[in-house]
Amino acid sequence: HDLCATNVGRFALSPVHQQFRSEFAASGLRFLTNTLPYASVYPDGGVARAFVDPALMEREVTRYLADDVAGWHEVSALFRRLSPALLALQIAAMPSRDMLRHIGHIVRHSRDAFRLLRILVQSPRAFLEQYFRSPQIKGLILPWSFHSDFGPETMGGAMFSFITAFSAQHRGLGIAAGGAGNITTALQTLLERRGGAVRARAEVSRINVKDGRAVSVRTHD
């Protein structure tokens, strides 16, 4: 499907795809879910793998260190409880009533809110060392912070390991059938049906806004 694009699940859940789902489908855009979402390979030839199947995931954690199963269950349960509000918050307009509603859902559960606040200020490494001892399992989750440019010791980076790694493990990775380029093609089709046009290699100097809406684009030439 793709050499480099690893997860387009956010687009599948985005407001634009939800609103125009039937049109995207008519344009040939189709999403698949990879239930063997990711793995970390180590210099000694070992590998730690993530599985959507809970039994397989527990067996993988046990294979390295049985004591880490309790930590895995604790973090997974926290993600399951918080994920509906957290994932919805990522696509909510800010500020908005929706944003406040999702935050309110989180803070209603004080223990979970406190745990989430702690993750918000932690580095990825500190977050993982709180729950796991196995280097292989920590190495399975930690790299997900790198996708958002947070190193292992960067304060505040733990949230990205928490959300992205556990979201992919719980839900699988979303991929576009035939390649992520099909998303771009479908977007272009929807634009052109509405009288829009796509111009490649055109330097934009200004986006003109009227009454809070973008109405035109001025190019450099």
C-alpha positions as CSV (number, residue, x, y, z in Angstrom):
1,H,0.0,0.0,0.0
2,D,2.7,2.5,1.0
3,L,6.4,2.6,1.6
4,C,6.3,5.3,4.2
5,A,2.8,6.4,5.2
6,T,2.0,4.3,8.3
7,N,-1.3,5.5,9.7
8,V,-4.1,7.5,8.1
9,G,-6.7,6.6,10.7
10,R,-7.0,10.3,11.8
11,F,-8.2,11.3,8.4
12,A,-10.7,8.4,8.4
13,L,-12.1,9.9,11.7
14,S,-11.8,13.5,10.7
15,P,-14.9,15.8,10.3
16,V,-14.3,16.2,6.6
17,H,-14.3,12.5,5.9
18,Q,-17.3,11.9,8.2
19,Q,-19.3,14.7,6.4
20,F,-18.5,13.6,2.9
21,R,-18.1,9.8,3.5
22,S,-20.4,8.7,0.7
23,E,-18.6,11.0,-1.8
24,F,-15.2,9.8,-0.8
25,A,-16.4,6.2,-1.2
26,A,-17.8,7.0,-4.6
27,S,-14.4,8.4,-5.6
28,G,-12.9,5.0,-4.8
29,L,-11.4,5.8,-1.4
30,R,-11.4,2.8,1.0
31,F,-9.8,2.2,4.3
32,L,-8.3,-1.0,5.7
33,T,-7.3,-1.7,9.3
34,N,-4.1,-3.5,10.1
35,T,-4.6,-5.6,13.3
36,L,-0.8,-6.2,13.6
37,P,0.0,-2.5,13.9
38,Y,3.6,-2.2,14.9
39,A,6.8,-3.7,16.3
40,S,10.2,-2.8,17.5
41,V,13.2,-4.8,16.3
42,Y,16.4,-5.1,18.5
43,P,20.1,-5.6,17.6
44,D,20.1,-9.1,19.2
45,G,17.4,-10.2,16.7
46,G,14.6,-10.0,19.2
47,V,11.3,-8.2,18.4
48,A,8.5,-6.9,20.5
49,R,5.1,-6.8,18.7
50,A,1.8,-5.0,19.2
51,F,-1.4,-6.9,18.6
52,V,-5.0,-5.7,18.6
53,D,-6.1,-9.1,20.0
54,P,-5.9,-8.6,23.8
55,A,-4.8,-12.3,24.5
56,L,-2.0,-12.1,22.0
57,M,-0.9,-8.7,23.4
58,E,-0.8,-10.1,26.9
59,R,1.2,-13.1,25.8
60,E,3.7,-10.8,24.0
61,V,4.2,-8.8,27.2
62,T,4.5,-12.0,29.3
63,R,7.1,-13.3,26.9
64,Y,9.5,-10.6,28.1
65,L,8.5,-10.0,31.7
66,A,5.4,-11.4,33.3
67,D,5.4,-8.7,35.9
68,D,4.8,-6.1,33.2
69,V,1.3,-7.5,32.4
70,A,-0.2,-5.6,35.4
71,G,1.3,-2.4,34.1
72,W,0.0,-3.1,30.6
73,H,-3.5,-3.7,31.9
74,E,-3.4,-0.5,34.0
75,V,-2.3,1.8,31.1
76,S,-4.7,0.0,28.7
77,A,-7.6,0.4,31.0
78,L,-6.8,4.1,31.5
79,F,-6.6,4.6,27.7
80,R,-10.0,2.9,27.2
81,R,-11.7,5.1,29.8
82,L,-10.1,8.3,28.5
83,S,-9.9,7.7,24.8
84,P,-13.4,8.7,23.7
85,A,-12.9,12.2,25.1
86,L,-9.2,12.5,24.2
87,L,-9.6,11.4,20.6
88,A,-12.6,13.6,20.1
89,L,-10.7,16.5,21.7
90,Q,-8.0,16.3,19.0
91,I,-10.5,17.2,16.2
92,A,-12.7,19.6,18.2
93,A,-12.6,23.3,17.3
94,M,-10.8,25.3,20.0
95,P,-12.2,27.1,21.8
96,S,-15.7,25.6,21.4
97,R,-18.5,24.1,23.4
98,D,-17.4,20.7,22.2
99,M,-13.9,21.2,23.6
100,L,-15.4,22.1,27.0
101,R,-17.7,19.1,26.9
102,H,-14.8,16.7,26.3
103,I,-12.6,18.3,28.9
104,G,-15.5,18.1,31.4
105,H,-15.9,14.4,30.7
106,I,-12.3,13.9,31.7
107,V,-12.3,16.0,34.8
108,R,-15.4,14.4,36.2
109,H,-13.3,11.3,37.0
110,S,-10.8,12.8,39.4
111,R,-8.4,9.9,39.6
112,D,-8.1,9.5,35.9
113,A,-7.8,13.3,35.5
114,F,-4.9,13.3,38.0
115,R,-3.2,10.4,36.1
116,L,-3.7,12.2,32.8
117,L,-2.2,15.4,34.3
118,R,0.8,13.5,35.4
119,I,1.3,12.1,31.9
120,L,0.9,15.6,30.4
121,V,4.0,16.8,32.3
122,Q,6.1,13.6,32.1
123,S,8.9,12.6,29.6
124,P,8.2,9.5,27.6
125,R,10.9,7.6,29.5
126,A,9.5,8.6,32.9
127,F,6.0,7.6,31.9
128,L,7.1,4.1,30.7
129,E,9.4,3.5,33.7
130,Q,6.4,4.1,35.9
131,Y,4.6,1.0,34.5
132,F,7.2,-1.3,32.9
133,R,10.5,-2.8,33.6
134,S,11.2,-4.8,30.4
135,P,13.5,-2.8,28.0
136,Q,11.7,-4.5,25.1
137,I,8.2,-3.4,26.0
138,K,9.4,0.1,26.9
139,G,11.1,0.2,23.5
140,L,7.9,-0.9,21.8
141,I,6.0,2.2,23.1
142,L,8.6,4.9,23.5
143,P,9.3,5.6,19.8
144,W,5.8,6.8,19.2
145,S,6.7,10.1,20.9
146,F,9.3,10.6,18.2
147,H,6.6,11.0,15.6
148,S,5.7,14.3,17.2
149,D,9.4,15.3,17.7
150,F,9.6,14.5,21.4
151,G,12.8,12.8,22.5
152,P,12.8,10.2,25.4
153,E,13.7,12.8,28.0
154,T,11.5,15.7,26.7
155,M,9.1,16.9,29.3
156,G,5.5,16.7,28.0
157,G,6.3,14.1,25.4
158,A,4.7,11.2,27.3
159,M,1.2,12.1,26.1
160,F,2.1,11.3,22.5
161,S,3.5,7.9,23.4
162,F,0.4,7.2,25.5
163,I,-2.2,8.3,22.9
164,T,-0.6,7.1,19.7
165,A,0.9,3.8,20.8
166,F,-2.2,2.6,22.7
167,S,-4.7,3.9,20.1
168,A,-2.9,1.9,17.4
169,Q,-2.7,-1.1,19.7
170,H,-6.4,-1.0,20.6
171,R,-7.8,0.0,17.2
172,G,-5.2,-1.1,14.7
173,L,-3.5,1.2,12.1
174,G,-5.6,2.7,9.4
175,I,-4.3,2.5,5.8
176,A,-5.8,3.7,2.5
177,A,-6.3,0.8,0.1
178,G,-4.0,1.3,-2.8
179,G,-1.9,3.9,-1.1
180,A,-2.3,7.2,0.8
181,G,-2.2,9.0,-2.5
182,N,-5.8,7.9,-3.0
183,I,-6.8,10.3,-0.3
184,T,-5.2,13.2,-2.2
185,T,-6.9,12.1,-5.4
186,A,-10.3,11.9,-3.7
187,L,-9.9,15.3,-2.2
188,Q,-9.0,16.8,-5.6
189,T,-12.1,15.1,-7.1
190,L,-14.4,16.5,-4.4
191,L,-12.9,20.0,-4.9
192,E,-13.2,19.9,-8.7
193,R,-16.9,18.8,-8.5
194,R,-17.6,22.0,-6.6
195,G,-15.8,24.2,-9.2
196,G,-12.5,24.3,-7.4
197,A,-9.0,23.8,-8.9
198,V,-5.7,22.4,-7.7
199,R,-2.6,24.2,-8.8
200,A,0.7,22.5,-8.1
201,R,4.0,24.5,-7.5
202,A,2.1,27.8,-7.0
203,E,3.5,30.0,-4.2
204,V,0.7,31.4,-2.0
205,S,1.1,34.9,-0.8
206,R,-2.3,35.4,0.9
207,I,-5.5,33.6,1.8
208,N,-8.4,36.1,1.6
209,V,-11.0,35.7,4.4
210,K,-14.5,37.2,4.5
211,D,-16.9,36.8,7.4
212,G,-14.6,34.2,9.0
213,R,-14.4,32.0,5.9
214,A,-11.6,31.6,3.4
215,V,-13.0,32.8,0.0
216,S,-10.0,32.9,-2.3
217,V,-6.2,32.4,-2.6
218,R,-3.8,34.9,-4.0
219,T,-0.7,33.4,-5.6
220,H,2.7,35.1,-5.9
221,D,2.2,35.7,-9.6
